[in-house]
Amino acid sequence: MRKERKAEGEGCRTVPLAGHVGFDSLPDQLVNKSVSQGFCFNILCVGETGLGKSTLMDTLFNTKFEGEPATHTQPGVQLRSNTYDLQESNVGLKLTIVSTVGFGDQINKEDSYKPIMEFIDAQFEAYLQEELKIRRVLHTYHDSRIHACLYFIAPTGHSLKSLDLVTMKKLDSKVNIIPIIAKSDAISKSELTKFKIKITSELVSNGVQIYQFPTDDESVAEINGTMNAHLPFAVIGSTEELKIGNKMMKARQYPWGTVQVENEAHCDFVKLREMLIRINMEDLREQTHSRHYELYRRCKLEEMGFKDTDPDSKPFSLQETYEAKRNEFLGELQKKEEEMRQMFVQRVKEKEAELKEAEKELHEKFDRLKKLHQDEKKKLEDKKKSLDDEVNAFKQRKTAAELLQSQGSQAGGSQTLKRDKEKKNNPWLCTE
């Protein structure tokens, strides 16, 4: 940054002042304004369950952050964000700690990094939407973009897990990654040295870009250059204070001895605290804004169709970009409307054809039923006619039978009268 400023000011002319003007108080004004507004810093802790992420945060900021314990029974990875207001001397800090609940707990860890990426992009998107508003209130806006990602590596002593490599590779373009070996007292000092070398070689061979402490500022170039060689930091966290000698110190008590958290011969906790908080916190904030957020913003605006230059490499104003995008959108809208209209017409035609086909089938069915009805009617009429003929024949036979019966009854009556007359004329016939 300093070299760039010198290069920009090479063409400036130095003018000596005859007396004190007062603009040398500008740094003090900036400091006072920054102190009055306060600062914000957001840390993302990524690592498997049981690596001491919460304990390390408590140790780093020398406090006990209250939070609900995680059950680790979720089917996927969930990100939990907690914001705390801290005060040290007259400086206020709004600290946000984001933890990855359930990271590494699943049997299938293929998509474990996706919720983390989505969360980081969501914070970038929220800041971008605030920037694009007509009335912006960025000075009071709570910046939730992740400034530092502490990636906790399990102290296996062998090599990085595939989950660690994949996750860090996906996140290195979105956040400042600082790898740390958690619970480093679980392996010996010689194993720890070999483990650091193995981790560094695997990160380089897989193209993982971790955060490098800046060396362009002369005041911190030496210490940052030295600390870059110590990455990844081997840390131990503990909120328990033990009396060692005449002092109370944060330490972990074991049957074989005591591990002092702030003893640089025991672990790199002091180095991590110096680099993360006391020296490079502002650089982490600046890198987040100028590098990672700018990359997201540029990609997002390019997706929306905004460009800095036209095809002829000439400056492209925002108004021209908006008009071009608006015309393109209207053209696409008209095209889509025409496609929908054509689709609607096509569907109407298809529906009409279906209705005509159904109507034709109904007419054919009606004709078949009508013919069947006529055939049935004809059969019934023929049957009725035959029955009428039978009834007529039966009536004729009945009439003939009745006629014969009446004739027979008349003949019998005449014979009886004749017999009676003969009996009357001849009484002897009765006695016989």
PyMOL commands that set and color helices and strands:
alter all, ss='L'
color gray80, all
select helices_A, chain A and resi 2-8+23-37+53-60+114-132+162-171+184-186+189-205+218-228+269-279+281-303+318-425+428-431
alter helices_A, ss='H'
color red, helices_A
select strands_A, chain A and resi 39-46+78-88+91-101+148-153+177-181+233-234+241-244+247-254+257-260
alter strands_A, ss='S'
color yellow, strands_A
deselect
rebuild
show_as cartoon
